[in-house]
Amino acid sequence: MTTKLPDNIMFIKWPTDNVLAFTTNRLPSPSPLSVRKSQYLLSSTANTQDEHSAFSAFNLGDHVGDCAEDVAFNRISLLQYLPKQTKIQWFEQVHGNHVAEILDYENKTIIADAAITRNKHIALAIMTADCLPILLSNQEGSEVAAIHGGWRPLSTNIIEQTIAQMHSSPSDIIAWMGPCIGAKKFEVGQAVKQTFCEIYTPFSAAFSPCESVTSDSKIPKYWADLQLIAKLQLLTLGVNNIIQLSECTYSNQTKYYSYRRDKKTGRMASVICLNPT
């Protein structure tokens, strides 16, 4: 395990030593790749510079138009922060509510927006660029889960479905919520608010009116708080041990990718695995 961390990796202080978790950002990695990219940018045309600056030096998304070789290098570089013989299981996230139980590592992306594993040699990685990453484990540290908390998965009860497939009781679960688009930057329409409020009336607390310039000023718009929505869901399910990293991906352009801000952009990853002792 590497002891000195680069600026683009942040380890999460998990309540049990049997679980290891970290999250990434878009800051450059102190690696040959970042040097090579810097040299490339200096010798590129203006158009190519714009294209590569959309991804910066540490993009982990292989579906956004970045150089496949660079993305593969970035993904492989994460292995040095994991226990030996641990492999990262990546997913194709489709904003659905399918929960995959990962028994063994598969050398391909699995279509799912949440996953659970009890295999000590598998790390689960959730990619985000405004959506809410949610990581779970039990107190003992014998199973972990990762959830892609976009508003669509959250509105179709992906948290509940994930916890239902875990072997642990909700009161025994630890939840971590990472950086996502902030409560005063995520603008949604009446339909999104209504979708959540029909599920659970207290979700109305996660929406506040906002003034937007639209073609029809009578159309109501709201600021949506993804972290509050997820927290209310977790508490309702009986999960009370909740850790939050409340940083806005939209507002912090230097540190985080944001799809809503930039459209063409990279992806961060939140990674969790069992930590054999």
C-alpha positions as CSV (number, residue, x, y, z in Angstrom):
1,M,0.0,0.0,0.0
2,T,1.2,3.5,-0.9
3,T,1.4,5.7,2.2
4,K,1.8,9.1,0.5
5,L,-1.4,10.1,-1.3
6,P,-1.6,12.4,-4.4
7,D,-4.0,15.3,-4.4
8,N,-6.5,13.4,-6.6
9,I,-7.1,10.6,-4.0
10,M,-8.9,11.0,-0.7
11,F,-9.2,8.1,1.6
12,I,-12.4,7.9,3.7
13,K,-12.0,7.3,7.4
14,W,-14.2,4.3,7.6
15,P,-15.4,3.3,11.1
16,T,-14.0,-0.2,10.8
17,D,-10.5,-1.2,9.7
18,N,-12.0,-4.1,7.8
19,V,-13.2,-1.8,5.0
20,L,-11.1,0.4,2.7
21,A,-12.7,3.2,0.7
22,F,-11.6,6.3,-1.2
23,T,-12.9,8.8,-3.7
24,T,-11.1,10.6,-6.5
25,N,-11.3,14.0,-8.1
26,R,-10.1,15.6,-11.4
27,L,-6.8,17.0,-10.0
28,P,-3.6,15.9,-11.9
29,S,-1.9,12.7,-10.9
30,P,1.8,12.8,-10.2
31,S,2.5,10.2,-12.8
32,P,4.2,9.9,-16.2
33,L,0.7,10.1,-17.7
34,S,0.1,13.6,-16.3
35,V,3.4,14.7,-17.7
36,R,2.7,13.2,-21.1
37,K,-0.7,14.9,-21.2
38,S,0.8,18.3,-20.2
39,Q,3.4,18.0,-23.0
40,Y,0.6,17.0,-25.4
41,L,-1.5,20.0,-24.5
42,L,1.4,22.4,-25.2
43,S,1.8,21.0,-28.7
44,S,-1.8,20.7,-29.6
45,T,-4.2,22.9,-31.5
46,A,-6.7,25.1,-29.7
47,N,-9.6,22.7,-30.5
48,T,-7.7,19.7,-29.2
49,Q,-6.7,21.6,-26.1
50,D,-10.4,22.3,-25.4
51,E,-11.2,18.7,-25.9
52,H,-8.6,17.4,-23.5
53,S,-9.2,20.1,-20.9
54,A,-12.7,18.7,-20.6
55,F,-11.1,15.5,-19.1
56,S,-8.1,17.0,-17.2
57,A,-5.5,14.5,-16.0
58,F,-7.5,12.0,-14.0
59,N,-10.6,11.0,-15.9
60,L,-11.9,7.5,-15.1
61,G,-14.8,7.4,-17.5
62,D,-14.1,5.2,-20.6
63,H,-17.4,6.3,-22.3
64,V,-16.9,10.1,-22.5
65,G,-14.6,10.5,-25.5
66,D,-11.3,10.6,-23.7
67,C,-8.2,8.7,-24.9
68,A,-8.9,5.0,-24.0
69,E,-5.2,4.5,-23.2
70,D,-5.2,7.3,-20.8
71,V,-8.3,6.1,-19.0
72,A,-7.0,2.6,-18.8
73,F,-3.7,4.0,-17.2
74,N,-5.7,6.0,-14.7
75,R,-7.8,3.0,-13.7
76,I,-4.8,0.8,-13.3
77,S,-3.1,3.4,-11.1
78,L,-5.8,3.0,-8.5
79,L,-4.8,-0.6,-7.8
80,Q,-1.8,0.6,-5.8
81,Y,-4.1,2.0,-3.1
82,L,-6.0,-1.3,-2.7
83,P,-5.0,-4.5,-0.9
84,K,-2.9,-6.9,-2.9
85,Q,-4.8,-9.2,-5.3
86,T,-7.8,-6.9,-5.3
87,K,-9.4,-6.0,-8.6
88,I,-11.8,-3.2,-9.4
89,Q,-15.1,-4.1,-10.8
90,W,-16.4,-1.3,-13.1
91,F,-20.0,-0.8,-14.2
92,E,-22.0,0.6,-17.0
93,Q,-24.3,2.9,-15.2
94,V,-27.6,3.5,-17.0
95,H,-29.5,5.6,-14.3
96,G,-31.7,2.5,-13.5
97,N,-32.2,0.6,-10.3
98,H,-30.6,-2.7,-11.0
99,V,-28.4,-4.0,-8.1
100,A,-25.7,-6.5,-9.1
101,E,-24.4,-9.0,-6.6
102,I,-20.7,-9.5,-7.5
103,L,-19.5,-13.0,-6.5
104,D,-16.4,-13.0,-8.7
105,Y,-14.5,-10.4,-10.7
106,E,-15.5,-10.1,-14.4
107,N,-13.2,-8.6,-16.9
108,K,-16.0,-6.5,-18.4
109,T,-18.3,-3.8,-17.4
110,I,-21.5,-4.9,-15.7
111,I,-24.7,-3.0,-16.4
112,A,-25.9,-1.9,-13.0
113,D,-26.3,1.3,-10.9
114,A,-25.6,-0.5,-7.6
115,A,-23.6,-3.5,-6.5
116,I,-22.8,-5.6,-3.5
117,T,-19.9,-7.9,-2.8
118,R,-18.6,-10.1,0.0
119,N,-15.6,-11.2,-2.0
120,K,-12.4,-9.9,-0.3
121,H,-10.6,-9.5,-3.6
122,I,-13.1,-7.2,-5.4
123,A,-13.4,-3.4,-5.1
124,L,-16.6,-1.8,-6.3
125,A,-16.3,1.5,-8.2
126,I,-19.1,4.0,-8.8
127,M,-18.4,6.8,-11.3
128,T,-20.0,10.3,-11.0
129,A,-19.8,13.8,-12.3
130,D,-22.7,15.4,-10.3
131,C,-24.7,12.4,-9.2
132,L,-24.3,11.2,-5.6
133,P,-21.9,8.4,-4.8
134,I,-23.1,6.3,-1.9
135,L,-20.9,3.6,-0.3
136,L,-22.2,1.1,2.3
137,S,-20.7,-1.6,4.6
138,N,-21.8,-3.4,7.7
139,Q,-20.2,-2.7,11.1
140,E,-18.2,-6.0,11.0
141,G,-16.8,-5.2,7.6
142,S,-17.9,-8.5,5.9
143,E,-19.9,-7.0,3.0
144,V,-19.8,-3.7,1.0
145,A,-22.0,-2.0,-1.5
146,A,-21.8,1.0,-3.9
147,I,-24.7,3.0,-5.3
148,H,-24.9,5.5,-8.2
149,G,-27.3,8.1,-6.6
150,G,-28.6,10.0,-9.6
151,W,-32.1,11.4,-9.1
152,R,-33.6,8.6,-11.3
153,P,-32.1,5.7,-9.4
154,L,-33.0,7.4,-6.1
155,S,-36.6,7.9,-7.3
156,T,-36.9,4.2,-8.1
157,N,-35.7,3.1,-4.6
158,I,-32.2,2.0,-5.5
159,I,-31.1,2.5,-1.9
160,E,-33.9,0.3,-0.5
161,Q,-33.3,-2.4,-3.1
162,T,-29.5,-2.4,-2.3
163,I,-30.1,-2.8,1.4
164,A,-32.7,-5.4,0.9
165,Q,-30.1,-7.6,-0.9
166,M,-27.4,-7.1,1.8
167,H,-27.1,-9.7,4.5
168,S,-27.0,-7.0,7.2
169,S,-29.8,-5.3,9.1
170,P,-30.2,-1.6,8.3
171,S,-29.2,-0.7,11.9
172,D,-25.9,-2.4,11.3
173,I,-25.0,-0.5,8.1
174,I,-22.6,2.4,7.7
175,A,-23.3,4.8,4.8
176,W,-21.0,7.4,3.2
177,M,-22.3,10.0,0.8
178,G,-19.7,11.8,-1.4
179,P,-19.4,15.0,-3.5
180,C,-22.3,15.8,-5.8
181,I,-24.1,18.7,-7.4
182,G,-25.1,21.1,-4.6
183,A,-28.5,21.9,-3.2
184,K,-28.4,25.4,-4.8
185,K,-27.1,24.3,-8.2
186,F,-29.3,21.3,-9.1
187,E,-32.3,22.8,-10.8
188,V,-35.3,20.5,-11.5
189,G,-38.8,20.9,-12.7
190,Q,-42.2,20.2,-11.0
191,A,-42.3,16.6,-12.3
192,V,-39.1,15.6,-10.5
193,K,-40.3,17.1,-7.2
194,Q,-43.7,15.5,-7.6
195,T,-42.1,12.1,-8.3
196,F,-40.3,12.2,-4.9
197,C,-43.1,13.7,-2.9
198,E,-45.5,11.0,-4.1
199,I,-43.1,8.3,-2.8
200,Y,-42.6,10.0,0.6
201,T,-44.1,13.3,1.7
202,P,-41.1,14.5,3.8
203,F,-39.0,14.5,0.6
204,S,-40.6,18.0,0.0
205,A,-37.9,19.3,2.5
206,A,-35.3,18.5,-0.1
207,F,-36.8,20.9,-2.7
208,S,-36.8,24.7,-2.5
209,P,-38.2,27.2,-5.1
210,C,-35.8,28.9,-7.4
211,E,-36.1,31.7,-9.9
212,S,-35.0,30.8,-13.4
213,V,-35.1,32.5,-16.7
214,T,-37.4,30.5,-18.9
215,S,-39.7,31.1,-21.8
216,D,-42.6,30.8,-19.5
217,S,-42.1,32.3,-16.1
218,K,-45.1,30.4,-14.7
219,I,-43.3,27.1,-15.0
220,P,-42.0,26.3,-11.4
221,K,-38.4,25.3,-10.9
222,Y,-36.8,23.9,-7.8
223,W,-33.4,23.4,-6.2
224,A,-33.0,19.7,-5.4
225,D,-30.8,18.4,-2.6
226,L,-29.6,15.0,-3.5
227,Q,-27.8,14.4,-0.3
228,L,-30.9,15.2,1.8
229,I,-33.0,12.9,-0.4
230,A,-30.6,10.1,0.1
231,K,-30.2,10.8,3.8
232,L,-34.0,10.8,4.3
233,Q,-34.2,7.5,2.5
234,L,-31.5,5.9,4.6
235,L,-33.0,7.1,7.9
236,T,-36.4,5.8,6.9
237,L,-34.9,2.4,6.1
238,G,-33.2,2.4,9.6
239,V,-29.7,3.4,8.6
240,N,-28.5,5.9,11.2
241,N,-24.7,5.8,10.8
242,I,-24.3,8.3,8.0
243,I,-21.1,10.1,6.9
244,Q,-21.4,13.1,4.5
245,L,-18.8,14.9,2.4
246,S,-20.8,17.9,1.4
247,E,-18.8,19.4,-1.4
248,C,-20.5,20.7,-4.6
249,T,-19.1,19.3,-7.9
250,Y,-20.8,22.0,-9.9
251,S,-19.3,24.9,-7.9
252,N,-15.7,23.6,-7.7
253,Q,-14.5,23.4,-11.3
254,T,-10.9,23.0,-10.4
255,K,-11.4,19.9,-8.2
256,Y,-14.5,18.2,-9.6
257,Y,-16.0,17.1,-12.9
258,S,-19.6,18.3,-13.5
259,Y,-21.8,17.1,-16.3
260,R,-24.4,19.8,-15.7
261,R,-21.8,22.5,-15.7
262,D,-19.7,21.3,-18.7
263,K,-21.7,18.7,-20.6
264,K,-18.5,17.2,-22.1
265,T,-16.5,16.1,-19.1
266,G,-14.7,13.2,-17.3
267,R,-15.8,11.1,-14.3
268,M,-14.6,10.6,-10.8
269,A,-14.9,7.3,-8.9
270,S,-15.7,6.3,-5.4
271,V,-14.3,2.9,-4.5
272,I,-14.9,0.5,-1.6
273,C,-13.6,-3.0,-0.8
274,L,-13.1,-5.3,2.1
275,N,-9.7,-4.9,3.7
276,P,-8.2,-8.3,4.7
277,T,-6.1,-8.1,7.9
